[in-house]
């Protein structure tokens, strides 16, 4: 695969965990557990293919509306993920980050996320960002609040361009998304990286996230490389 054509930043809405489990007569939590294993598979595959950043939608600000048992399991899932896969992430030189307001999570969940970020901060391979308690509108709102505070404190000028405002976003030192993938057949952005997805290429696949594998990733990347990105202009 030509690394020059590989997207620098891939974002994924990992949809279909619950439906995958239901089709197999399993509880929804089984789908989320299998989905966590898929994150490990796809992160390592992206790293091997020269992708610089992978951002996955792990828990949205709207997910708190789900049944208590499912929310409770989702809150505990980072502990399962990092305890099981931290050694592999380190071996593959993968750096872990998070987007979102993790303060709402239980202390032990928050601590394991922060510990993973700290332990991998010097890794120079793929940047794996977990969007947890994240919402795109909320991110832009918080960025606007911080910018307004800086203007009032005379730390920033009232005249600002997009690049400067982008420094207030949670992804301030990451490139904009090149390829956004949503699994399981839904055709929505669902409040995910609204600012960063402004000119990304979208691919929607019917494959549920637990079944998304390296072959599906390569298929998506190949489709991406065959598209012509014009950014509003002409070629």
Residue, then its C-alpha position, 0 to 999 in steps of 0.5 A: x500500500x502506497x503510504x503517500x496515499x494513505x489517509x493521515x487521520x481516520x475517524x470511525x463511528x463504531x456502530x452496531x455492537x448491540x445489534x451484532x450481539x442481538x443477532x447472536x442471542x447475546x447481551x448487548x454488552x457482549x457486542x461492546x466487548x467484541x467491539x473493544x477487541x476490534x479497536x485493538x485490531x484496527x489500531x495496530x493495522x492502521x499503525x502498520x499502514x502508516x496512518x498517523x492518527x485514528x480517532x474512535x467514537x467510544x462514548x458520546x454525550x448522548x449515550x448517558x440516555x441508554x439503560x443503566x446496565x449498558x452505561x455502567x458496562x461502557x464506563x468499565x470498558x476502558x479498564x478491560x481494554x487497557x489492562x488487556x492490550x496495553x502491552x501490545x499498544x506499547x510494543x507497537x509504539x502507539x500513543x493513546x489520547x482521549x477527547x471529551x469530558x472524562x470527569x463524569x466517569x467513575x474515578x477508576x475508569x478516569x484513572x485508567x484512561x489518564x494512566x494509559x495516556x501518560x504511559x504512552x505519551x512518548x510513543x511516536x507511532x499511531x495516535x489513538x484517540x478515544x472520544x469518551x463523553x464527547x459531542x461535537x457541538x459541545x466541543x465547539x461550544x467549549x472552544x468558543x468559551x475559551x476563545x471568548x475568555x482569552x479575548x476578554x483577558x486580552x490574550x487573543x485578538x477579536x479577529x481570528x481565522x479558522x486555523x487560530x480557532x482550531x487551536x481551541x479544539x480538543x484535536x488542536x495538534x492533529x490533522x483534520x480528518x481525511x477519512x470518516x468511516x461509519x459501520x453498521x449501515x447508518x448514514x449519520x454523523x451523530x455529532x462526531x468531530x463536526x469541525x474536523x470532518x468539514x472536508x473528510x471523505x465519508x464511507x458507510x459500510x453495512x458491516x457491524x463494528x465487531x466484524x470490521x477487520x483489516x480487510x474492511x479497513x483496506x477496502x475503505x482506504x482503497x476507496x479513499x485513495x480512488x476519490x478526488x479531493x477538490x476542497x471546493x475547487x476544480x482539478 
